[in-house]
Amino acid sequence: MHQQMKTQSWSSALRFYVLMIGALNFIWEIAQLPFYTIWQTGTWKTIAFAVLHCTAGDLVIAISALVLCLAVFGRRDWPNQGFFPIGVCVVIAGLAYTIFSERMNIANGAWTYSDLMPIIPWFDVGLTPVLQWLLIPSVCLWGIQRQSDQVR
């Protein structure tokens, strides 16, 4: 009898990604509040709204980046094969949008950094949102890769 190798489905990988990226970005948004002036100037309601609004935006960015990268570089057997190009693409896409968004939102006054925010000089954006888009998608994609390795 032919034994079929078990593989992780893209739908279970996507489910894991969405749930983890949502949870980790929610925690990150709360943790980085002191780096924005809303922490000192906002009411608890405006702060709560900002955290939920930014987490929802993070989800849209993260899902869009993954879908875009899967459309361009994806393989039918992802996440079991062709994982690395997708991971690199997702991180680069998230970073690119974040740098653009931070610059635009700072320029139009949608939010402001507190004195605690370290600024990356070449991009003139805060360090914490850049770290957010380097670390969180990488951790989530690493989790998918680990699950894929365990299934095989």
Order of alpha helices (4+ residues) and beta strands (2+ residues): alpha-alpha-alpha-alpha-beta-beta-alpha
